[in-house]
């Protein structure tokens, strides 16, 4: 069988230009399909990793109503107990949000001060400063690292960070706070103790404080009995229990999130969960991958047609040679193997070069140049070519090459020696 390999290589060298162009077509097709699918895989991985970094995939945020006609859908302590009894629910904690106007120097911002239990407040990642203490007389504030981006000077419309820079912070400073009260507005001075890291989009744009401290302070500063952020009944009277704006439900396992979500939605509550976002991302990325893979497949099909054309031409050019081989006793199976081997080498060689080139394109143009131009964090991988994709592409290229050369090879193997020699 050694002579078949030698003859195959010799024929490919003899028709070097045609061989090179055929291989180039396969290279372009493999680059198209591998690079595009690699970008799809990389983008999907980055999006899913970002969602996982948020740490909220197994958390469900549930919103209650504050309307007087739907007291049964208000989030009270009794209602939270009902949630805790649901299957797969690990923990439930309330969130109390109060609208306020916050000022520091010449800069103002309209925000919500969000009170959460101390144990969950301490879980927030800090960029600097310390976590507010529990049971303090005045609630201390823990601000997200992008909150100051939204504080503007009304005269110049310039943000706080635009003037003082991205590293601006207010640790230890007192911020003037005016709660959204029914009574005449009064100003309070609350201390900023720290700043949250920007790992979570939700947390980086929030102002947190200890819930118990916030509750006590709101009771102390109001004189009408109507607390800021709390609803009243149809008679304008405050309820005798706290009504929370939302609650966070932690599910024990990501596979149980959909089950708990469905139960809560069937109960008539509005919910929010990152898994819905993750599922949406996965569906979108799958569609994009199919489109990108389809584009690459078109290029690869064109390359396969090129292999078929090359092999057909090679058979016609070598009819006399085929006749001599048959006269010398070459079996039809050996001729079939000869041409299939040649077409398989063309496909495999093009596939290998295409895969190696794809790695270079992904690393240099996508993961370095594109990340730099898009100002993404260092280390972001927008393109990833896993080993299974490279292996599958190589096998696919070889099989398509063999398939493209099958009919020309079968025709050559079936020729009669006399007909071949006389041509």
C-alpha positions in Angstrom: 0.0 0.0 0.0 3.0 2.3 0.3 3.0 2.9 -3.5 -0.5 4.4 -3.2 0.7 7.0 -0.7 3.8 7.8 -2.8 1.7 8.1 -6.0 -0.9 10.2 -4.1 1.7 12.7 -2.8 3.4 12.8 -6.2 0.2 13.7 -8.0 -0.6 16.4 -5.5 2.8 17.9 -5.9 2.6 17.7 -9.7 -0.6 19.8 -9.6 0.6 22.1 -6.9 -1.3 25.2 -7.8 -4.6 23.3 -8.1 -3.9 21.5 -4.8 -3.0 24.7 -3.0 -6.2 26.5 -4.2 -8.3 23.5 -3.2 -6.7 23.4 0.3 -7.2 27.2 0.6 -10.9 26.8 0.0 -11.1 24.3 2.8 -9.0 26.6 5.0 -11.4 29.5 4.5 -14.4 27.3 5.1 -13.0 25.8 8.4 -11.9 29.3 9.6 -15.4 30.6 9.0 -17.2 27.9 10.8 -14.7 27.4 13.7 -14.0 31.1 14.3 -17.7 32.1 14.2 -18.7 29.2 16.5 -15.8 30.0 18.8 -17.0 33.6 19.1 -20.5 32.3 19.9 -19.1 29.9 22.6 -16.9 32.6 24.1 -19.6 35.3 24.3 -22.0 32.8 25.8 -19.4 31.8 28.4 -18.7 35.4 29.3 -22.4 36.2 29.7 -23.0 33.2 31.8 -19.9 33.8 33.9 -21.1 37.4 34.4 -24.5 36.2 35.6 -22.9 33.7 37.9 -20.6 36.4 39.3 -23.6 38.4 40.3 -24.4 35.5 42.6 -28.2 36.0 42.1 -29.0 33.0 39.8 -30.6 31.2 42.7 -32.2 34.3 44.1 -35.7 35.5 43.3 -36.8 39.0 44.0 -40.5 39.3 44.6 -42.5 42.5 44.5 -45.6 43.2 46.5 -48.3 45.7 45.9 -48.8 48.9 47.9 -52.3 49.6 46.6 -55.0 49.8 49.2 -57.3 47.4 47.2 -54.8 44.4 47.3 -53.8 44.1 50.9 -53.5 40.3 50.4 -50.6 40.9 48.0 -48.7 43.2 50.3 -45.4 41.8 51.6 -45.8 41.6 55.3 -43.9 39.4 57.9 -46.8 37.0 57.8 -46.6 36.7 54.0 -42.9 36.1 54.2 -43.5 33.2 56.5 -45.7 31.7 53.8 -42.9 32.0 51.4 -40.5 30.3 53.8 -42.7 27.3 53.9 -42.5 26.7 50.2 -40.6 23.7 49.0 -37.0 24.4 47.9 -36.9 27.8 49.6 -33.8 28.2 51.7 -34.1 31.7 53.1 -36.3 34.7 52.7 -35.5 38.3 53.8 -37.4 41.5 53.3 -36.3 44.7 51.5 -37.5 48.1 52.7 -37.0 50.9 50.2 -37.6 54.6 50.9 -37.4 57.3 48.3 -35.2 60.2 49.2 -33.3 63.2 48.0 -29.7 63.1 48.8 -27.2 66.0 48.7 -23.6 66.5 49.3 -22.1 69.9 48.7 -23.5 71.3 45.5 -24.4 67.8 44.2 -27.9 66.3 44.4 -29.4 63.0 43.5 -32.8 61.3 43.9 -32.5 57.7 45.1 -33.9 55.0 47.2 -32.4 54.1 50.5 -32.7 50.3 50.8 -32.8 48.6 54.2 -31.9 44.9 54.4 -31.2 42.7 57.5 -27.7 43.1 59.0 -26.6 39.5 58.2 -27.2 40.1 54.5 -25.8 43.6 54.6 -22.5 42.1 55.8 -22.3 39.8 52.8 -22.0 42.7 50.4 -18.5 43.0 48.9 -16.8 46.3 49.9 -14.4 48.3 47.8 -13.5 50.5 50.7 -14.8 51.5 54.1 -16.8 49.3 56.6 -20.3 47.9 56.8 -22.8 50.0 58.8 -23.3 48.9 62.3 -26.6 47.4 63.6 -28.8 49.0 66.2 -27.3 52.5 65.6 -29.4 55.6 66.3 -29.1 56.9 62.8 -28.9 54.5 59.8 -25.5 54.7 58.2 -25.2 54.4 54.4 -23.3 51.9 52.2 -23.3 53.2 48.7 -22.7 51.4 45.4 -19.6 52.4 43.4 -21.7 53.9 40.6 -24.1 55.9 42.8 -21.9 59.0 42.6 -22.1 58.9 38.8 -25.8 59.9 39.2 -25.2 62.9 41.5 -25.2 66.1 39.5 -24.6 69.7 40.1 -27.8 71.4 39.1 -26.0 74.5 37.8 -23.4 72.8 35.6 -25.1 69.4 35.1 -21.7 67.8 35.8 -21.7 64.6 37.8 -19.7 64.1 41.0 -17.3 61.6 39.4 -16.8 63.7 36.3 -15.5 66.5 38.6 -13.7 64.5 41.2 -12.7 61.4 39.2 -13.6 57.7 39.1 -11.9 57.1 42.5 -14.1 59.7 44.3 -15.6 58.4 47.6 -17.5 59.9 50.6 -16.4 57.5 53.4 -16.9 59.2 56.7 -18.8 62.1 55.2 -22.3 63.2 56.1 -24.9 63.3 53.4 -28.1 65.4 53.6 -31.2 63.3 53.2 -34.8 64.4 52.7 -37.2 61.5 52.9 -40.4 61.4 50.8 -42.8 62.2 53.7 -46.4 63.2 53.8 -45.5 65.9 56.4 -43.4 68.9 55.6 -40.0 67.8 54.3 -37.1 67.8 56.8 -33.4 67.3 56.3 -31.4 64.6 58.0 -27.7 64.0 58.0 -26.7 60.4 57.5 -23.1 59.1 57.5 -21.5 57.2 54.6 -19.4 54.3 56.0 -18.3 52.5 52.8 -18.6 51.7 49.1 -19.7 48.5 47.4 -17.6 46.8 44.7 -19.0 46.9 41.2 -19.2 43.2 40.7 -23.0 43.3 40.7 -25.0 45.7 38.6 -27.8 45.7 41.1 -25.6 46.4 44.1 -23.4 49.0 42.4 -26.4 51.3 41.8 -28.0 51.0 45.3 -27.7 52.7 48.7 -28.0 50.2 51.5 -28.4 50.5 55.3 -29.3 48.3 58.2 -33.1 47.7 58.1 -33.7 47.7 61.9 -31.9 51.0 62.2 -33.9 52.5 59.3 -37.2 51.3 60.8 -36.4 52.9 64.2 -35.2 56.1 62.7 -38.3 56.5 60.4 -40.5 56.1 63.5 -38.6 58.7 65.4 -38.5 61.4 62.7 -42.2 61.3 61.7 -44.8 63.2 63.7 -47.9 62.3 61.7 -47.9 58.5 62.2 -47.5 57.9 58.5 -44.0 56.5 57.8 -42.0 57.3 54.6 -42.5 54.7 52.0 -45.4 53.0 53.8 -48.9 52.7 52.2 -52.1 53.8 53.9 -55.6 52.3 53.7 -58.5 54.0 51.9 -59.2 56.1 55.0 -55.6 57.5 54.9 -54.6 55.5 58.0 -51.3 53.7 58.2 -51.3 49.9 58.6 -50.2 48.5 61.9 -47.4 46.4 60.4 -44.5 47.0 58.1 -45.2 46.7 54.4 -42.1 45.8 52.5 -41.4 47.0 48.9 -39.8 43.6 47.9 -38.3 40.5 49.3 -35.4 38.2 48.3 -36.0 34.5 48.2 -33.0 32.2 48.0 -33.7 28.8 46.4 -31.6 25.7 47.5 -30.7 24.7 44.0 -30.6 26.3 40.5 -32.7 23.4 39.1 -35.5 24.3 41.5 -35.6 28.0 40.6 -38.2 27.6 37.8 -40.4 25.5 40.1 -40.4 28.2 42.8 -40.8 31.0 40.3 -43.9 29.3 38.9 -45.4 28.9 42.4 -44.9 32.6 43.2 -46.3 33.7 39.8 -49.3 31.5 40.3 -49.8 33.3 43.6 -50.1 36.5 41.7 -46.7 38.1 42.5 -44.3 39.8 40.2 -40.9 38.2 40.2 -37.4 38.9 38.9 -34.6 36.4 38.6 -31.3 36.2 36.9 -31.9 32.6 35.7 -34.6 34.1 33.4 -31.9 36.3 32.0 -29.5 33.4 31.7 -32.1 31.3 29.9 -32.8 34.2 27.6 -29.1 34.6 27.0 -28.7 30.9 26.2 -31.6 31.0 23.7 -30.3 34.2 22.0 -26.7 32.8 21.8 -28.0 29.5 20.4 -29.8 31.4 17.6 -26.7 33.5 17.0 -24.5 30.3 16.9 -26.9 28.7 14.4 -26.7 31.8 12.2 -22.9 32.0 12.5 -22.5 28.2 12.0 -24.8 28.5 8.9 -22.6 31.2 7.4 -19.5 29.1 8.0 -21.2 26.0 6.6 -21.9 27.8 3.4 -18.2 28.6 3.0 -17.3 25.0 3.8 -19.8 23.6 1.3 -18.2 25.8 -1.4 -14.9 24.3 -0.4 -16.3 20.8 -0.7 -17.5 21.6 -4.1 -14.0 22.8 -4.9 -12.6 19.4 -3.7 -15.1 17.6 -5.9 -14.2 19.7 -8.9 -10.5 19.1 -8.3 -10.9 15.4 -8.0 -13.1 15.2 -11.0 -10.6 17.2 -13.1 -7.8 15.0 -11.7 -9.6 11.8 -12.8 -10.1 13.2 -16.3 -6.5 14.4 -16.5 -5.2 11.0 -15.4 -7.4 8.6 -17.4 -4.4 7.3 -19.3 -2.5 6.8 -16.1 -5.5 4.9 -14.6 -5.5 2.6 -17.7 -1.8 1.8 -17.2 -2.3 1.0 -13.5 -5.2 -1.3 -14.4 -3.1 -3.1 -17.0 -0.4 -3.5 -14.5 -2.9 -5.3 -12.2 -4.1 -2.5 -10.0 -7.4 -3.6 -8.4 -10.5 -1.3 -8.6 -10.5 -1.1 -4.7 -6.9 0.2 -4.8 -7.8 2.9 -7.3 -10.8 3.8 -5.2 -8.6 4.1 -2.2 -6.0 6.2 -4.1 -8.5 8.9 -5.0 -10.3 8.8 -1.7 -7.0 9.2 0.1 -6.1 12.2 -2.0 -9.4 13.9 -1.4 -9.2 13.1 2.3 -5.7 14.6 2.5 -6.9 17.7 0.8 -9.8 18.0 3.3 -7.6 17.1 6.3 -4.8 19.4 5.4 -7.2 22.3 4.8 -9.0 21.5 8.1 -5.7 21.5 10.1 -4.4 24.7 8.7 -7.9 26.3 9.1 -8.1 25.2 12.8 -4.6 26.5 13.6 -5.4 29.8 11.8 -8.7 30.1 13.7 -6.8 29.8 17.0 -4.6 32.7 15.9 -7.5 34.8 14.8 -9.4 34.2 18.0 -6.5 35.0 20.3 -4.9 37.9 18.4 -7.9 39.6 16.8 -10.8 38.8 19.1 -9.4 38.2 22.6 -6.8 40.9 22.4 -7.5 43.5 19.8 -11.3 43.4 20.0 -11.3 43.4 23.8 -8.9 46.3 23.8 -11.0 48.3 21.3 -14.2 47.6 23.2 -12.5 48.5 26.5 -13.6 45.3 28.1 -11.9 44.0 31.3 -8.4 42.4 30.8 -8.7 38.7 30.5 -12.1 38.7 28.8 -12.4 35.9 26.2 -14.9 36.8 23.5 -13.8 33.7 21.5 -13.1 30.2 22.8 -12.2 27.2 20.6 -12.6 24.1 22.8 -10.8 20.9 21.9 -14.0 19.1 20.9 -14.8 21.9 18.4 -11.3 21.6 16.9 -11.4 17.8 16.7 -14.9 17.8 15.3 -13.9 20.4 12.6 -10.9 18.3 11.6 -12.9 15.1 11.3 -15.7 16.9 9.5 -13.2 18.4 7.0 -11.7 14.9 6.3 -15.1 13.3 5.9 -16.4 16.0 3.6 -13.2 15.8 1.5 -13.7 12.0 1.2 -17.4 12.5 0.3 -16.5 15.1 -2.3 -14.0 12.7 -4.0 -16.2 9.6 -3.7 -18.0 9.8 -7.0 -15.0 10.7 -9.2 -13.0 8.0 -7.4 -15.8 5.4 -8.0 -16.0 6.4 -11.7 -12.2 6.0 -12.0 -12.3 2.6 -10.3 -15.0 1.3 -12.6 -13.3 2.2 -15.9 -12.2 -0.6 -18.1 -8.5 -0.8 -18.8 -8.9 -0.8 -22.6 -11.1 2.3 -22.6 -8.7 4.2 -20.3 -5.6 3.4 -22.3 -7.2 4.3 -25.7 -8.2 7.8 -24.4 
